[in-house]
Amino acid sequence: MVDEIIGYVVVVFLITGFTYGFVRQLQHTLTLHKADKTAVLNDRRTLFGNYIACLSFGGFLISYMLNVLVAMRIIHSSILTSNNTSFSCFVFLAVLLIAKFGVIPKRCRQMSY
């Protein structure tokens, strides 16, 4: 009983932390979008990388929450299984890391969250 409560608390903290990170990423992307910069290749690459990072972070957050709901047996579906949701979490997380460390130039990563 106590182990289940601790597990739920940890999951709530993780979801809260991921949501905070997603909001920060979204704010950073909107700030870059609104900034008046010259159309240099690095600026386009930075904006494109932040768009991909924002979308993949949102997809990861949704997939993670679905994975938790499937694991807690709140959602009963033949399509949404634990294997499917965990695979989508992995794919979105991989795309997020590629966008953060492969697409966004290094000098711009230091300024982002």
Secondary structure, DSSP 8 states (H G I E B T S, - for coil): -HHHHHHHHHHHHHHHHHHHHHHHHHHHHHHHHHS-----HHHHHHHHHHHHHHHHHHHHHHHHHHHHHHHTTSS--SSS-HHHHHHHHHHHHHHHHHIIIIIS-HHHHTT--
